[in-house]
């Protein structure tokens, strides 16, 4: 006497119809969430809000970073420690200014 997976599955018209309805409702709900998200972002933009993260360094800190780097007296790790950011962040800001 073996276990047959076929005995566990129910393939009949009512169950297929129910599955189709559940799928349709899930898709409808996803569309509603997407529309509400877009509406919220548009409303925030109209109020002058900008999305995304704030910059890690202010304009003054960016100028200081460039000055310290150009002096060649400190390592990248030391500059990062002084400004309270990671080394990749220092490299990112240095690379952003390069043409």
N, C-alpha and C positions, 0 to 999 in steps of 0.2 A: 504494500500500500504506500504509494508515493504521494508527495505533495504536488499538486497541480496548480500552477498559477492561474490557469484559465478559469478555474472554479471561483477565484477571488474577484475576477473582473466582471463587471456588469455592463454589457453592451445592449442596451435596448433604447427605444425611442424616448422615453421620459428622461432617462439619465443623460442622454446626449443633448436633449433640449435644455436641461438644467445646466449642463456644462457650457453650452453656447450662451445662455443668458448670463451666467456668472462672468464669462469672458467679456461679454458686451458691457456689463456694468463696470468691470474693472477698467476697461478702456475709456469709458465715459468719465469715470472718476479721475483717471490720469489726465485727461484733457481739461477737466475743471481745475485741477491743481495747477496745471501749466498756465491756463488763462489767468488765474488769480495771481500767480507769481509775476507774470508779465505786467498785469495791471498795477500791482504793487510797485514794481520797479519803475514803471512810467510815472506813477504818482510821486515817488521819491525823487525822481529826476526833475519833475515839475517844481518840487519844493527846493531844488538846488542841492540835493544830496548826491554825493558821488559814491559809487560802489567801489569795492576793493579794499585792500589793506592800506594803511597809512605808510608813507615812506619810512624806512628805518632811520634815515638821517635827514636832518633839516638842511637847508641851503648853506647855512654857516658851517655845519659839521662836514658837509661835502667839500666845501672850500678848504677846511682844515685838513681833511683827509688828503686832498690833492697836494696841499703844501707839505705835509709830513712825508708823503710818498716821494715828492720831487726832491726833498732835501737829502734823501737816501741815508738818513741817520738812524732810522728805525725799521725793524722788520715788519712784514705784513701782520704777523701775530701780535706784535706790540701795538701797532696802530689799531688793530681790531679791539684789543683789550682797552686801550685808552678811550675808544668811542663806544664801547659796550656792545659791539656787534661781532658776528662771526667772520672768519677769514673769507669764506665765499662771498659774504656781503661786501667786504672791502673790494674784492676782485670785481664783483658785479658793478660797483660804482665806478671803479677805475676803467672798466671796459666800456661803460656807457658813454664816457666822455671821449673815447677814442674814435676817430673818424673811420 
